[in-house]
Amino acid sequence: MYQTKIAGLGKYVPENVVTNDDLSKMMETNDEWITERTGIKERRHIKKGDGNSTAVMGVKAAKIAIERAGISKDDIDLIVFATLSPDYYFPGCGVQVQEMLEIDTCPALDVRNQCSGFIYGMSVADQFIKTGMYKNVLLIGSENHSGGLDFTTRGRSVSVIFGDGAGAAVLTRSDHNGEGILSTHLHSEGKHALELSLKGPSTEHWVPEIIAENPQGDDIPYYPYMNGQFVFKNAIQRFSEVINEGLQANGLEVSDIDMLIPHQANLRISQFVQQKFKLKDDQVYNNIQRYGNTTAASIPIALTEAWEEGKIKEGDIVVLAAFGSGFTWGSAIIKW
Ligand code: UT7
């Protein structure tokens, strides 16, 4: 059995900064509410005409990760792309990335696990590398949320939270035993699928049907719906469970954690988890204040920034954990 290590990381966020005050000009909201309930001060939104899309941002992050990994794009054996906001209903963004990177041909797999997408993708990549089937996997998490949100007061409880951006990692077969991804644990509970969802367009809600059912447009199933408090309660429980599960599987204690990178769902969720595990401020990385919740991109953006800032060193135990729509949740324990 081989082991998987992270050989390179990259991130990209659009230049266009949208502050809480900017949002308050579009809907009834304010900086105080958003800061108090979520910790978010600003986020990035794609601007029409700036050339960005979910796949394009993914490619920008990927190019940095590939360069830092010291490999060529032609060394990539598999692309795994995690997003809930693909450029097209089909095909997925993975094939767009393969084309944009000018890789002749390679398998490209799209992962549909929302906020847990990067950890799901990491687990898939890890299995392929461990068995020896592939050596280098390019894993991307990217989201263009701003294109699909309701920026009227009707959508404020969701739209103020989400931001655009992308993160990427090159996962590679490791030559040293004991380093790299020690474990991944994945879960889902589909009975709560609709508590955080976008119903249409889909085979149940095609566009003409949606328009016919909602002539006034006041209950529009092609804007995301979130039962915020229910999601919040489930998130704090599942984050804790899945971190403990990962630690136990590796015979590790909470005191072994050097850096926890939680999916950036809400600063209050991260703070709850931090307090529960009695971690110090410098043991938990948060950047939701600057980017909002970027769903599948949030962990790779945060991981890239933590690494760039020198907050992750060789030998560190790094814990990634996510929870989100599905419900889905997961953790990854990495020895850097
Ligand atoms: O990443 C995937 C996982 N996602 C999450 O983990 C998110 C989990 N949930 C949350 O983070 C929080 O539930 C939210 C941030 C979404 C909402 O915070 P909350 O403290 O649960 O607020 P609430 O939904 O209970 O709303 C409280 C009040 C309501 O007014 P009334 O009914 O009390 O008069 C809302 O209408 O705040 C109002 N409200 C707003 N006010 C100003 C909702 N959104 C806004 C807004 N600005 N943007």
Residues whose N, C-alpha, C, O or C-beta is under 5 A from the ligand:
A	BS01	UT7	E28 T29 N30 W33 R37 T38 C115 R156 S157 V160 G228 Q229 V231 F232 A235 A265 N266 N293 F323 G324 S325
